[in-house]
Amino acid sequence: KSLPRIICSCFLDDFAEIMELLKVMRTIDDRIVHELNTTVPTASFAGKIDASQTCKQLYESLMEAHTSRDRFIKNCIAQTSSVVKHLREEREKNLDDLTLLKQLRKEQTKLKWMQSELNVEEVVNDRSWKVFNERCRIHFKPPKNE
């Protein structure tokens, strides 16, 4: 199962919309234990399923999902940082504009939230790789360069 490639602008105003998108993108990680339990055989069933192929496909799916999310989050951080920089410059020119101040604070909050999502991503990825390695290490060896 391959995730669709999601290229999305982070000029989304609604945090809930971005959160929902990340939740969908993290589905593979949320379901990894179930996926491994249903596709990678225990020792007694090892002859009936090609575990090395199954683990290889799961490895590729995880790599793709993690790369896509990392790219998405970092793209959002870059875009939001640019907006914050621009709003700061505008704010310095017009200190009395409360609408501008409100917009700046909103974007700064979004930026901090997106930066914290990088930490969440690290925890999610570590958990998935731990589970993957526990079940697939005897069936599949990932390429050394990754």
Protein Blocks (a to p, Z undefined) as FASTA:
>chain_A
ZZddddddfkbfblklmmmmmmmmmmmmmmmmmmmmmmmccfklmmmpcfklmmmmmmmm
mmmmmmmmmmmmmmmmmmmmmmmmmmmmmmmmmmmlmklmmmmmmmmmmmmmmmmmmmmm
mmmmmmmmmmmmmmmmmmoccdfkZZ
